[in-house]
Amino acid sequence: MRFHAPAAERTDDVVELPHDEARHLIRVLRLKVGATIRVFNGRGSEFDAVVAAVSKDGARIRIGAGRDTVPEACVLVTLAQAVLKGDKMDDVVRDAVMMGVAAIQPLVATRSEVALAALERGHRWERWQRIAVSSAKQCGRAVVPAVLEPRTFKDLSVSLAEMTLSGPGLMFVEPSASTDALSIGDLDEASPRETTVLIGPEGGWAAEEIEGGATACRLVTLGARTLRADAMALVVLTALFTRWREL
């Protein structure tokens, strides 16, 4: 049983579990004082631990010995995903964490069916952060990738154009969108240190977004096969990590 304990740093420290984690420990698993568990702090460290105290208000744990952790990907990938309708974005976040991304940047594109204000009203950002923690727990990662505050595609494209250290991003487009688009097999096999991968909404990128993205990104296509928008990130990350020998 793994729990997310952001305060876990050193052996013998006694720390509080976050509210959601404590509730799961007490009400769902019904663990008692003395139960042995595993905890990770979301920043790369994992420990054995013992439940030190439980109450209706929370749970405290005593940190034990450190444990070996699952290696992180060598390529730091930020997945910039245009927000999808309904709860499809939940699955994208879950799968991206499982695949090993370093961060997730939700985007509102021209053809997105939701606005930034609606995301804020629905507390979607907070929900995606919780999903990232849950996915890290399930897949064994000791790192919880950052889910960044949603922003517009225009804001991101400006930021990417100003970046000089991490190299160009990879913007995935339909084959008909640009004659300059590369096949994923044409990408250099040498892995970059870090990159941003941009994936569009259900209706695809608008022409002006592709034009703007091309100034800071390589345009890449997976070929003529049509994929569901909520499956695209998983397919793209699998293909890229395979290409870079991360899988």
C-alpha positions as CSV (number, residue, x, y, z in Angstrom):
1,M,0.0,0.0,0.0
2,R,1.5,3.3,-1.2
3,F,0.6,6.7,0.0
4,H,1.6,10.2,-1.1
5,A,3.3,12.0,1.8
6,P,4.8,15.3,0.5
7,A,6.3,16.0,3.9
8,A,8.4,12.8,4.0
9,E,12.0,13.7,3.9
10,R,14.0,11.8,6.6
11,T,13.9,8.5,8.5
12,D,12.3,8.8,11.9
13,D,10.4,12.0,11.1
14,V,6.7,11.9,12.0
15,V,4.5,13.6,9.4
16,E,0.9,14.2,8.6
17,L,-0.7,12.6,5.6
18,P,-2.7,14.9,3.3
19,H,-6.4,14.9,3.9
20,D,-7.3,12.6,1.0
21,E,-4.6,10.1,1.8
22,A,-5.5,10.0,5.5
23,R,-9.2,9.5,4.6
24,H,-8.2,6.6,2.3
25,L,-6.0,5.0,5.0
26,I,-8.6,5.4,7.8
27,R,-12.0,5.0,6.1
28,V,-11.3,2.8,3.1
29,L,-8.4,0.6,4.2
30,R,-9.2,0.9,7.9
31,L,-5.6,0.7,8.9
32,K,-4.7,1.0,12.6
33,V,-1.7,2.3,14.5
34,G,1.3,0.1,13.9
35,A,0.3,-0.9,10.3
36,T,3.2,-0.9,7.9
37,I,2.9,1.1,4.6
38,R,5.0,2.7,1.9
39,V,5.1,6.4,1.2
40,F,6.6,8.6,-1.5
41,N,7.0,12.3,-1.4
42,G,6.4,13.1,-5.1
43,R,9.9,14.5,-5.5
44,G,11.7,11.2,-6.1
45,S,12.0,9.6,-2.6
46,E,10.2,6.6,-1.2
47,F,10.2,5.1,2.3
48,D,8.8,2.4,4.4
49,A,6.6,3.8,7.1
50,V,4.4,2.9,10.1
51,V,1.1,4.4,11.0
52,A,1.8,6.4,14.2
53,A,-1.6,7.9,15.0
54,V,-5.1,8.1,13.6
55,S,-8.0,10.2,14.5
56,K,-11.2,11.5,12.8
57,D,-9.2,14.5,11.7
58,G,-6.2,12.8,10.0
59,A,-3.3,10.4,10.3
60,R,0.4,10.7,11.2
61,I,3.1,8.3,10.1
62,R,6.6,7.6,11.2
63,I,9.1,7.5,8.3
64,G,11.3,4.4,8.0
65,A,14.1,3.3,5.8
66,G,14.4,4.7,2.2
67,R,13.5,2.4,-0.7
68,D,14.8,2.1,-4.2
69,T,12.6,3.9,-6.7
70,V,11.5,3.4,-10.3
71,P,13.9,5.2,-12.6
72,E,12.5,8.3,-14.3
73,A,12.7,9.0,-18.0
74,C,16.0,10.6,-19.1
75,V,14.1,13.0,-21.5
76,L,12.1,15.6,-19.6
77,V,8.8,15.8,-21.6
78,T,6.2,18.4,-21.0
79,L,2.9,17.3,-22.5
80,A,1.0,20.3,-23.7
81,Q,-2.4,18.9,-24.3
82,A,-5.4,20.9,-25.6
83,V,-8.2,20.4,-23.1
84,L,-10.8,17.8,-24.3
85,K,-14.5,17.8,-23.6
86,G,-16.1,15.9,-20.8
87,D,-13.9,13.8,-18.6
88,K,-11.5,12.7,-21.5
89,M,-8.8,15.0,-20.1
90,D,-8.8,12.9,-16.9
91,D,-7.6,9.9,-18.9
92,V,-5.0,11.9,-20.7
93,V,-3.5,13.1,-17.4
94,R,-3.6,9.6,-15.9
95,D,-1.9,8.0,-19.0
96,A,0.7,10.7,-19.3
97,V,1.8,10.3,-15.7
98,M,1.9,6.5,-16.2
99,M,4.1,7.0,-19.3
100,G,6.6,9.2,-17.4
101,V,6.2,12.8,-18.4
102,A,7.8,15.5,-16.3
103,A,4.9,17.9,-16.5
104,I,1.5,18.4,-18.1
105,Q,0.4,21.7,-19.5
106,P,-3.4,21.9,-20.2
107,L,-4.1,24.2,-23.2
108,V,-7.2,26.0,-24.4
109,A,-6.9,26.1,-28.2
110,T,-9.1,27.8,-30.8
111,R,-11.2,24.7,-31.3
112,S,-11.3,23.6,-27.7
113,E,-14.9,23.3,-26.5
114,V,-14.2,24.8,-23.1
115,A,-12.9,28.2,-21.9
116,L,-10.3,29.0,-19.2
117,A,-13.1,30.5,-17.1
118,A,-15.1,27.3,-17.3
119,L,-12.1,25.3,-16.2
120,E,-11.6,27.5,-13.2
121,R,-15.3,27.4,-12.2
122,G,-15.3,23.6,-12.5
123,H,-12.0,23.3,-10.4
124,R,-10.6,21.1,-13.2
125,W,-7.0,22.0,-12.5
126,E,-7.3,20.8,-8.9
127,R,-9.0,17.6,-10.1
128,W,-6.1,16.9,-12.6
129,Q,-3.6,17.5,-9.8
130,R,-5.4,14.8,-7.7
131,I,-5.5,12.5,-10.7
132,A,-1.7,12.9,-11.2
133,V,-1.1,11.8,-7.6
134,S,-3.4,8.9,-8.0
135,S,-1.7,7.7,-11.2
136,A,1.8,8.0,-9.7
137,K,0.6,5.9,-6.8
138,Q,-0.8,3.2,-9.1
139,C,2.2,3.0,-11.5
140,G,4.9,3.1,-8.9
141,R,6.5,6.4,-9.7
142,A,8.0,8.3,-6.8
143,V,7.7,11.6,-8.7
144,V,4.4,13.3,-9.2
145,P,4.6,15.4,-12.4
146,A,3.5,19.0,-12.1
147,V,0.1,19.8,-13.7
148,L,0.6,23.4,-14.7
149,E,-2.1,26.0,-14.6
150,P,-4.2,26.0,-17.8
151,R,-3.3,28.6,-20.4
152,T,-4.1,29.5,-23.9
153,F,-2.2,28.2,-26.9
154,K,-1.1,31.7,-27.8
155,D,0.5,32.2,-24.4
156,L,2.4,28.9,-24.7
157,S,3.6,29.5,-28.3
158,V,5.1,32.8,-27.2
159,S,6.9,31.1,-24.3
160,L,8.2,28.4,-26.6
161,A,9.5,30.9,-29.1
162,E,11.4,32.6,-26.3
163,M,13.1,29.4,-25.0
164,T,16.6,28.7,-26.3
165,L,18.0,26.0,-24.1
166,S,15.5,23.1,-24.5
167,G,15.4,23.0,-28.3
168,P,12.3,23.0,-30.4
169,G,9.0,21.5,-29.3
170,L,7.2,18.8,-31.2
171,M,3.7,19.8,-32.5
172,F,1.7,16.9,-33.7
173,V,-0.5,17.7,-36.7
174,E,-2.6,15.9,-39.4
175,P,-0.6,15.0,-42.5
176,S,-2.7,17.4,-44.6
177,A,-2.0,20.3,-42.3
178,S,1.5,21.1,-43.6
179,T,3.9,19.9,-46.3
180,D,6.7,20.6,-43.8
181,A,5.5,18.0,-41.3
182,L,7.9,15.2,-40.5
183,S,7.1,11.6,-40.0
184,I,7.8,10.5,-36.4
185,G,10.3,8.1,-38.0
186,D,12.3,11.0,-39.4
187,L,13.0,12.4,-35.9
188,D,16.6,12.2,-34.7
189,E,17.1,9.0,-32.7
190,A,19.4,10.9,-30.3
191,S,17.2,11.9,-27.4
192,P,16.9,15.5,-26.4
193,R,17.5,16.6,-22.8
194,E,14.0,18.0,-22.7
195,T,11.1,18.9,-25.0
196,T,7.5,20.0,-25.1
197,V,5.0,17.8,-27.0
198,L,1.9,19.6,-28.3
199,I,-1.3,17.7,-29.0
200,G,-4.5,19.4,-30.3
201,P,-8.2,19.2,-29.4
202,E,-10.9,17.0,-31.0
203,G,-11.3,19.4,-34.0
204,G,-7.5,19.7,-34.6
205,W,-5.4,22.8,-34.6
206,A,-6.6,25.9,-36.4
207,A,-4.5,27.0,-39.3
208,E,-3.1,30.1,-37.5
209,E,-2.1,27.9,-34.5
210,I,-0.1,25.6,-36.8
211,E,1.5,28.6,-38.4
212,G,2.4,30.1,-35.0
213,G,3.5,26.7,-33.6
214,A,5.9,26.2,-36.5
215,T,8.0,29.1,-35.4
216,A,9.0,27.3,-32.2
217,C,8.2,23.6,-32.9
218,R,8.9,20.9,-35.4
219,L,5.6,19.8,-37.0
220,V,5.2,16.0,-36.7
221,T,2.7,13.6,-38.0
222,L,1.8,10.0,-37.1
223,G,0.5,9.3,-40.6
224,A,-2.9,9.1,-42.1
225,R,-4.6,6.9,-39.5
226,T,-7.2,8.8,-37.5
227,L,-6.9,8.4,-33.7
228,R,-9.2,9.5,-31.0
229,A,-8.2,12.7,-29.4
230,D,-8.0,11.1,-25.9
231,A,-5.8,8.3,-27.2
232,M,-3.4,10.6,-29.1
233,A,-1.1,11.5,-26.1
234,L,-0.6,7.8,-25.1
235,V,0.2,6.8,-28.7
236,V,2.6,9.8,-29.2
237,L,4.4,9.3,-25.9
238,T,4.8,5.6,-26.6
239,A,6.2,6.2,-30.0
240,L,8.6,8.9,-28.8
241,F,9.9,7.0,-25.8
242,T,10.4,4.0,-28.1
243,R,12.3,6.2,-30.6
244,W,14.5,7.5,-27.8
245,R,15.0,4.1,-26.3
246,E,13.2,5.0,-23.1
247,L,11.0,1.9,-23.3
